[in-house]
Amino acid sequence: MKNKLIKISLIGNTNTGKSTFLNNVIGKKISITSKKQNTTIDSIIGILNLKELQIIFYDSPGLIFMRSKSNLNRTLRKELWNSIELSDIILYFLDCSKKILRIDEQLIKSLFDDKKIIFIVLNKIDLISKNNLIPQIDFINKKYNLNDIFPISSKNNTGINELLDKLKSYASNQSWIYKKNIKTNKDNIYISNDITRESLLKFLNKEIPYLIKVENSKWKVVSKNNLIINQNIIINRLSYRKIILGKNGQMIKKIREYSQKRLSLYFLKNVHLYINVNYVK
């Protein structure tokens, strides 16, 4: 039997559950999640291999960056459109627990102009009643003429199999791009740095994590079940050091312990994590 391939772009506003969906479908946490805006700041590829079928998912930052003119956001917009151009289907995620569903009409028009297939994914149906869900489906169908609407819960894995079955039907006979055992385009160092960034997002004030970087300085497997990771938190303002360290070092301890636990679960090893805070002008 010939191999099949399909490529999918995940787009939508911040906190619509794209990364949670990707992690659940792939079966491994490759994209960090947070309630804060633009948790995902880099395009991440997830690969799902099902017998003869390979599904490639392109995750992207929340669409809030589309309205900003900064150099970073111009780069993100370029990456978004590159992934859209490569994709066979666009999954547009909406948080259906919100009272108002915000769809970027200009983006939808551009996708229509490019003759892209668009599926609307109404995520977080676990947070609303069926009586409130049906009017949302009718509204989207009538206003945007989008019939492919999939109510799901990424958190509870509800409706995901139905969505995947629909996606499979669009796959075509093609050679696979990635090897069978590959789940993401990101290496272990990137993933480990991102997991610590998730810890920073969880425990620090909302504006600080976006202005700091996490860099690996050591990665060493010391035995079959033990891994040593050294990381530097790079700050560009000296005042951040006190905040990150916390009183008597309690904040950095909390960040390190949380990240170390997540890293151990990801790599299935006893991870020994060491973190330094470095100020760079």
N, C-alpha and C positions, 0 to 999 in steps of 0.2 A: 504494500500500500504506500502511495506517495505521501511525503510530508506536506503538511499544510501550515500556512502562516497568516496571521492577522495582526495589525498594529493599531493600537488604541491610544488616543489622547484623553487624559483626565483634566478637565478644566472646571472652573467655578470660583466663587468667592471664598475668602478665608473662612475656615471652620465649617465647611460644608461636608467634611468627612472623606475627602479624596484619599488622604494618606491612610486613614483607618481602613478604608475599602481595599487599597492596594496591599497593605500588610496582611489583611485577612485572606485575600485571594491568593497571594503568593505563599502564605503559610509561614512567613518569617517577617520580623519587624525590620524593614529596610528603609522606611521613611518615618521620621519622628513626628509626633503629634503633640499639640498643645492648644489651649483655648485662646492663646494670644495670636495676634495677626501675623501673617506671613511666617509661620513656623518653617515651612519649606522655602528656602531661599536659593535652591539650586535644582535644576531639572534632574529627576531620578528615574531610572528605567527599572521596571520590574518585569521578570520573565516567568511565565507560567507554561510548563510543558505537560501536555496531556496526551499520552500515547503518541500519535503521529502529528499532533497539533501543537504549535508554539504560538502563544499569545504574548505580545509585547505591549506593556503599558508605559506610557510616558506621563509621569506625574509632574505637576507644575505648581509654582507659587500661586497664592490667591490673586484673583484678577484686580485687586486694589492697585497693583503696580502699574496697570495699564494707564492710569490717570496721572502718573508722576513722570517728570522729565529728567530725573537724575540719571547719571551714567549707568548705575547699577540696574535701574529699572528699564533703561533702553536695552541693555544686554538681555534682561529677562524676557522682554517682549520679543526680541529676536529669537531667543531659544524657544519660546512658546510657539511662534509661527513656524519655526523649523520642525518642531514635533508635530504640529498640525499638518504641515505639508507631507510629512512622512506617513501619516496615519490614514487608515481606511475608514475609521469611525471615530466620532467625537462623543465622549460621554460628558455632558454638561451637568454638573452636580448642583443641586439646590437643597438648602436646609428647609424642609417642609414644616418644621416646627415654628418657623418665623411667621408672624402675622402677614408680612408683605414679602412676596417672592420677587427678588430683584434679578432680572435677566438683562444682560448687556445686549441691548437691541442692535447696536452697531456691530458688535461682534457676531451676533447671529446672522445679520445680513451679509457680512463678509464671508461667513461660512457657507451660506446659501449660494452666494456668487461664485464661490470656489467649488460648488457642487459637492460639498461634503455631506456625508450621512451623519445626522445628529440624533443621539438618544438623550432624552432628558431623564436624569436620575434624581428622583425625589427621595433624598436620604433622611434618616432619623424618623421613620414612620412609627417607631416605638414611643415617640414623644407626643403623638397626636392621636385623636380618635378617627375612626373610619368616616364618620359623618363630616369631619373637617377636611379629610384627604380628598374625597370625591370632588368637591367644588374646585379644589386646586388643579386637579387633573383636567376638569372641564375648561377651566380658565386658560390654561396653557394650550390646550388643544385648539380652542377657538381663536385665541389671540395670535398665536404663532404658527398655527397649522402644523404642529408637531405631534404626530400620532404615536410615535415610539416613546412612551413614557413608562418608566419603571420605578414603582414605589419599593424602596428597600430600607433595611436597617443594617448599616455596616457593622455596628456594634454587636447586634444579635444575629448576624448572618441571615437575616430574613430577606427573601426575594433575590438573593445573589445568584443562586443556581439558575433561576429563570433568565436572568440577565446574561449569564455566561452562555446558556444554551442559544440565546438569540445571537450573540456575538459569534459563536462557532459557525453558525449558518452562513456567515459572510466570509469565512476563511477560503483562501484559494490555494491551489497547488503551487508551492514555492519551497525552495531550500531554506532551512533554518538559518537564522543569523547568529544565534548563540548556541553553545554546546548544551547538552541535556542537563548537566548538573549546575548550570549557572542560573542564579535567581535575580541578580542585579548587575548593573554596569559599574557599581561602586565597589572599591576594594575594602578590605577589613579596616585599614587605617581611617579611611573616610567615615565608615560606619561608626567606628569607636569614637571619633571626634564628634560626630553628630549626636551620638547618644549623650555625651557630656554636655553638648549644647542644649539638649532637651532638658537636662537637669538644671542648667542655668535659667532656662525659660520658666521652669516650674517654680524655682525658689526666689528669683530676683525680681526687682521692680521691672515693670513692663518695658521701659525704654532701654535699660542697660544691656540685655543680651544681644540686641541688634548691633551694638557698637563694639563688641569684643569678638575675638576669634579663639578657636581652640586648635592647637597644633600638636602633633605627635612628636615626641623627642626620643622615645624608646619603645620598641615592640620586640619582646623576646619570649619565645616559648621555652620555659625552663624544664618542663617535663610533659608527659602526655596529658596531664590534667591541670597544669599550672601555666598561667600566662602573666607576664609583667608588662604593664603599660604605663609609660610616663607621658604626661601631657602638660603643655603650657597654655594657660589662659592669658591671651595677649590683650592688654588694655591700652587705650590711647589717652586716658585721663587718670592721673594719679589718685584722684578722689575715689575712683572705683575700687581701689585695693581694699580700703577699709570696709566698704559695703560687702564685697565678695568674701572677705575673710570673716566678717561678723565679730561680735563680741567674744573675746577669748577663743577665736577661731571656730566658733560653733557653726557659722554659715558654710564655710568651705568644707567642714567635716560632713555636714548634711548633704552637700552637693556631691562630694566624693563617694560617700556611702551609697547614695541613691544610684549614681552612675555605675559604680562597681557592681552593684546587684544586677542592674540591667545588662551590663556587659557580660557577666557570668552566665546569665540566661541566654544571651544571644550566641556566645561562642561555646557554650556547654563546657566551660572550664572554670576553675577557680582563678578569677582575675584579681591581681594585686595592682591596684590603681594608685598612682602617685601624681599629684597635681601641684604645679607651681603657678603663681600669678606674676606675670612679667609686664612691666610698664615699658612701652616703646613709643617714643615721640612720633 
